[in-house]
Each structure stands twice: as C-alpha cells, then as structure tokens.
Amino acid sequence: MFNNLFIFVVAFFLVIKGATLATKYAARLAESFKLSKYVVGFIVVAIISILPEAFIAINAAIKGIPSFGLGVLFGSNIADLTLVFAVIVLFAGRGIRVESKILKNHVVYPLLLLLPLVLGLNGHFSRLEGLALIITGGVFYYIVFKNGIDRAAASSANSRLKNLFMLIFSMAVLLAGSHFVVTSATGLAQALRVSPILIGMLVVGIGTTMPEIFFSIKCAKKHDDSLAVGDILGTVLADATIVVGILALVSPFYFPIKIIYITGLFMVVASATLFHFMRSGRTLSKKEAYLLFAFWLIFVLVEFIVNR
C-alpha cells in the first residue's frame, strides 16, 4: 500500500508539473501566431489542460478499466465547473467578468455536455458513438475558433522553436506520470477497499484540475478574465466530447450506469447553474462562487454515499 501511495504522489506531481509547463508554453506558442486571448484560452490552453485526465483515461482504457477513466473525466469536469471557478474568484478577490461573446458562443454549452449522457444511457459507448462525440466537439471548437480570431492581437516575442520543444517535453512528462497514476491509484483502491471510480472522481479528478487552477488564477490576477474563463470551459467541453469519444474509439466499453444518472447529471446541472450565474450582470460574484463551492460539496457527499 505504501509503495502505491509513494508512486501515486510522485506520478501525480509529474502530471501536474507537466501540465502546468505544457499550458504555459502552449499559450506562448499560440500567442506568437496572433491568436486572440479568447481563442488561446478556449482552444489552445484548454486542449493542453485536458492532457492529464486524457492520458490517465486512455491508459485506464488500455488497461481494461475504462470506467475509472470515465469517472476521472466527469469528476474533473464537475470540479472545473464549480470548485475551480470558486477558487479563482476567491483568490482574485473580485467578481470575474464574462464577455458577451463567450455567453453567445456557449448558449448550447449545457446541451453539448448532455450528449454523452444521452449516448451512454444504456451503460455502453460504441466506436460509432465515440466518433459522434469527437465530431460534435470538433465542430464546436471550429466555430469558436472561426469567430474568435483577432488578427490585431499582439505577437509574442518568444522563440517558437523553444516553446515547441518545451511543449513536447512537458507532454512527455505528462504521459509518463499518467501511466503510473492509473496503476498506483488502482492498487490504492484495492488496498483501501473503496471503488476505483470514487478514487478517480474525487482524488484523481480534482488533481487533474491543477493546471486550470494555476493558469486561471494567474490570468485573473492580471485581469485576463476571458483567458481564464475560456480555459476552463474549453477543458470541460473537450473532456465530455472529444476525450470520451477517444476512449470509445480505443476500446468500446461498458460502465456502471450510475455514472451517467448521477455524476453525468451533476455535470450538466453544474454547467447550467454556472451559465445562469454568468448571465446575471455578466460577472461571477463572490456569493455565486460560494454557491458553486457548496454545489461541489453536495456532489462529493452524494458520490461517497453511492460508491461506498
């Protein structure tokens, strides 16, 4: 047990460190191509931010425990939509401004998160359903990219070659760390006699949000609210569509139906609640941040009761 715990801690550190570096250098690389902060946050940084849970989930699918990976993805998404936004607002010490174009582009956002739930109502994801999720996520990203390019944005002076090298290096660190996170977390779950899905949702899922938290807090302190909001929303959408789709393509799988009816429902309700708060004065206030945190605590309590 202690060996698994040690490996888990070290591997988790590698995942968080690799993701943090990847997020940093991906943003620099994207900005050097004159992409707007909105596009950089929602697409480029978000795609890098999903790598921890994506690598962990794919490794879990390859090892024959895809439900662990699905739990990580959904648990990470709920933490992003509630806990992470609450932490950002409280650390920033002010309400987070939400641009009108973000709200406009995300009118269908909760509906997109509902798609994997509808396709998974039978407790199974096929390769065809996985392909449908990937295409849906890809189309939405294309629309955001097309509507969010700002050719007037300032170009970065950083060396593109250096940023690209550091991005590849950090992704390699991520890949290595994710492999050992899956093996050690499974061993820990067996030793503690708890559900691996619970470990995935509440321990690994929260841990994989660290890149978004660090990056978004830094953005909020610089008053780059669009970059912070875009990063988190883009990460959640990619997890729920593209990454789940990749899991199904790698290995079509069955999973406990309660993941859809409980965890998935929490995810959709969390997104709808978040956007309701964002539309109220186009800001996310401290009071609303506390309510999001309370929502996350309720989710944790329910999962403990259901999966104990």
C-alpha positions in Angstrom: 0.0 0.0 0.0 2.7 2.5 0.9 4.6 1.7 -2.3 1.5 2.5 -4.3 1.0 5.7 -2.3 4.5 6.8 -2.9 4.3 6.1 -6.6 0.9 7.8 -6.8 2.2 11.0 -5.1 5.3 11.2 -7.4 3.4 10.4 -10.5 0.7 12.9 -9.6 3.4 15.6 -9.2 4.8 14.7 -12.7 1.3 15.1 -14.1 0.6 18.4 -12.5 4.1 19.8 -13.3 4.0 18.5 -16.9 0.5 20.0 -17.5 1.5 23.4 -15.9 4.5 23.6 -18.2 2.5 22.5 -21.2 -0.2 25.1 -20.6 2.4 27.8 -20.2 4.3 27.1 -23.4 1.2 26.3 -25.5 -0.2 29.7 -24.6 3.1 31.4 -25.6 3.2 29.4 -28.9 -0.4 30.3 -29.8 0.0 34.0 -29.0 3.1 34.1 -31.3 0.7 33.2 -34.1 -1.5 36.2 -33.3 -4.5 34.3 -31.9 -6.8 36.2 -29.6 -6.8 35.6 -25.9 -10.3 34.1 -26.1 -9.1 31.5 -28.7 -5.9 30.8 -26.8 -7.8 30.1 -23.6 -10.8 28.1 -25.0 -8.9 26.1 -27.6 -5.1 26.0 -27.3 -4.7 26.1 -23.5 -7.8 24.1 -22.9 -6.6 21.3 -25.2 -3.3 21.2 -23.3 -5.2 21.3 -19.9 -7.1 18.2 -20.7 -3.9 16.1 -21.2 -3.7 14.9 -17.6 -7.2 13.4 -17.5 -7.0 12.4 -21.2 -3.7 10.4 -20.7 -5.0 8.9 -17.5 -8.3 7.9 -19.0 -6.8 6.4 -22.2 -4.2 4.5 -20.0 -7.2 3.2 -18.0 -9.0 2.1 -21.1 -5.9 0.2 -22.4 -5.5 -1.5 -19.0 -9.2 -2.7 -19.2 -10.7 -0.3 -16.6 -12.3 2.4 -18.8 -15.0 3.2 -16.1 -12.1 4.6 -14.0 -11.2 6.9 -16.8 -14.8 8.0 -17.3 -15.1 8.7 -13.6 -11.9 10.8 -13.8 -13.3 12.8 -16.7 -16.7 13.5 -15.3 -15.3 14.2 -11.8 -12.7 16.6 -13.2 -15.5 18.4 -15.2 -17.7 18.9 -12.1 -14.7 20.3 -10.2 -13.8 22.6 -13.0 -17.4 24.0 -13.3 -17.8 24.6 -9.6 -14.7 24.3 -7.3 -12.2 25.7 -9.8 -14.4 28.8 -10.6 -15.0 29.3 -6.9 -11.3 29.2 -6.1 -10.4 31.6 -8.9 -13.0 34.2 -7.7 -11.9 34.0 -4.1 -8.1 34.2 -5.0 -8.8 37.1 -7.4 -10.7 38.9 -4.6 -13.3 40.2 -7.1 -16.0 39.1 -9.4 -14.9 37.6 -12.7 -16.1 39.4 -15.8 -17.7 37.4 -18.6 -17.6 38.8 -22.2 -20.9 38.8 -24.1 -19.3 36.8 -26.9 -18.5 34.0 -24.5 -22.1 33.8 -23.4 -23.3 34.0 -27.1 -21.0 31.2 -28.2 -22.0 29.0 -25.3 -25.8 29.1 -25.5 -25.8 25.4 -26.4 -23.0 24.5 -24.0 -25.1 22.5 -21.4 -26.7 20.7 -24.3 -23.4 19.6 -25.6 -22.5 18.2 -22.2 -25.8 16.4 -22.3 -24.8 14.5 -25.4 -22.5 11.9 -23.8 -25.2 11.2 -21.2 -27.8 10.5 -23.8 -25.5 8.3 -25.8 -24.5 6.4 -22.6 -28.0 5.8 -21.2 -27.5 2.1 -21.9 -24.2 1.9 -20.0 -22.1 1.4 -23.1 -20.1 3.6 -25.5 -19.6 2.2 -29.0 -17.0 3.3 -31.5 -19.8 5.0 -33.6 -20.9 6.9 -30.5 -17.3 7.8 -29.8 -16.9 9.2 -33.3 -20.1 11.2 -33.0 -18.8 12.8 -29.8 -15.4 13.7 -31.4 -17.1 15.2 -34.4 -19.5 17.2 -32.2 -16.7 18.6 -30.1 -14.6 19.3 -33.1 -17.3 21.2 -34.9 -18.0 23.4 -31.9 -14.3 24.1 -31.5 -14.1 25.1 -35.2 -17.0 27.6 -34.7 -15.3 29.1 -31.7 -12.0 29.4 -33.5 -13.6 30.9 -36.6 -15.5 33.5 -34.5 -12.7 34.3 -32.1 -9.6 35.0 -34.2 -8.3 38.5 -33.6 -5.6 39.4 -36.1 -4.9 42.6 -34.2 -3.6 40.7 -31.2 0.0 41.3 -30.3 2.5 38.8 -31.4 4.7 37.1 -28.8 8.5 37.8 -28.9 9.3 34.3 -27.5 11.1 31.9 -29.7 8.6 29.5 -31.3 11.2 26.7 -31.5 11.9 26.9 -27.8 8.2 27.0 -26.9 7.6 24.0 -29.2 10.4 22.0 -27.6 9.3 22.7 -24.1 5.7 21.8 -25.1 6.8 18.4 -26.4 9.0 17.8 -23.3 6.2 18.7 -20.9 3.8 16.4 -22.7 6.3 13.5 -22.4 6.4 14.1 -18.6 2.6 14.1 -18.6 2.5 10.8 -20.4 4.9 9.1 -18.1 3.2 10.4 -15.0 -0.3 9.4 -16.2 0.7 5.8 -16.7 1.9 5.4 -13.1 -1.1 7.4 -11.7 -3.5 4.7 -13.1 -1.6 1.7 -11.9 -0.9 3.2 -8.4 -4.4 4.6 -8.0 -5.9 1.2 -8.8 -3.6 -0.5 -6.3 -4.6 2.0 -3.6 -8.3 1.5 -4.3 -7.9 -2.2 -3.8 -5.8 -1.8 -0.6 -8.4 0.6 0.9 -11.3 -1.4 -0.3 -13.0 1.5 -2.0 -14.4 1.9 -5.5 -11.7 2.8 -8.1 -14.4 5.0 -9.6 -14.6 7.0 -6.4 -10.8 7.4 -6.4 -11.0 8.5 -10.0 -13.7 11.1 -9.5 -12.7 12.7 -6.2 -8.9 12.2 -6.0 -7.5 11.9 -9.5 -10.3 14.1 -11.0 -9.6 17.0 -8.6 -5.8 16.6 -9.0 -6.1 16.9 -12.8 -7.7 20.4 -12.4 -4.5 21.8 -11.0 -3.2 23.2 -14.4 -6.5 25.0 -15.0 -6.4 26.4 -11.4 -2.8 27.7 -11.6 -3.2 29.1 -15.1 -6.6 30.7 -14.5 -5.7 32.3 -11.1 -2.6 33.9 -12.8 -4.9 35.2 -15.6 -7.5 36.5 -13.2 -4.8 38.4 -11.2 -3.7 40.0 -14.5 -7.4 40.8 -15.3 -7.3 38.5 -18.3 -10.7 37.1 -17.4 -11.5 35.9 -20.9 -8.4 33.7 -20.9 -9.3 32.2 -17.5 -12.9 31.5 -18.4 -12.1 30.2 -21.8 -9.5 27.8 -20.5 -11.9 26.1 -18.0 -14.9 26.0 -20.3 -12.8 24.6 -23.2 -11.3 22.0 -21.0 -14.7 20.7 -19.8 -16.2 20.6 -23.3 -13.2 18.7 -24.7 -13.3 16.2 -21.8 -17.0 15.5 -22.3 -16.9 15.1 -26.0 -13.5 14.5 -27.6 -11.8 12.6 -24.8 -14.8 10.4 -24.1 -15.0 9.8 -27.8 -11.3 8.8 -28.0 -11.9 6.4 -25.1 -14.7 4.7 -27.0 -12.6 4.5 -30.2 -9.7 3.0 -28.3 -11.9 0.4 -26.7 -15.7 0.4 -26.7 -16.7 -0.2 -23.1 -19.4 -0.8 -20.6 -19.6 1.2 -17.3 -21.8 1.4 -14.2 -25.0 3.2 -15.3 -24.9 5.3 -12.1 -22.0 7.3 -13.6 -24.5 8.6 -16.2 -27.5 9.1 -14.0 -25.7 10.6 -11.0 -22.3 12.0 -12.0 -23.3 13.0 -15.5 -26.4 14.7 -14.3 -24.4 16.7 -11.7 -22.1 17.8 -14.6 -24.9 19.1 -16.7 -26.7 20.8 -13.8 -23.3 22.4 -12.8 -22.9 23.9 -16.3 -26.4 25.2 -16.4 -26.0 26.8 -12.9 -22.7 28.3 -13.8 -24.0 30.0 -17.0 -27.0 31.2 -15.1 -24.7 32.9 -12.7 -22.5 34.3 -15.5 -25.5 35.9 -17.2 -26.5 37.7 -14.0 -24.7 41.0 -14.7 -22.2 39.2 -16.8 -20.0 38.6 -13.8 -19.3 35.7 -11.4 -19.6 37.2 -7.9 -18.1 36.0 -4.6 -21.6 35.0 -3.4 -22.1 32.9 -6.5 -18.6 31.4 -6.0 -19.6 30.2 -2.6 -22.8 28.7 -4.0 -20.7 26.8 -6.6 -18.4 25.5 -3.9 -21.5 24.3 -1.9 -22.7 22.5 -5.0 -19.4 20.7 -5.3 -19.6 19.6 -1.6 -23.0 18.2 -2.3 -21.7 16.3 -5.2 -18.8 14.8 -3.1 -21.3 13.8 -0.4 -23.6 12.0 -2.9 -20.7 10.2 -4.5 -19.5 8.9 -1.2 -22.9 7.6 -0.3 -23.4 6.0 -3.7 -20.0 4.5 -4.1 -19.1 3.5 -0.5 
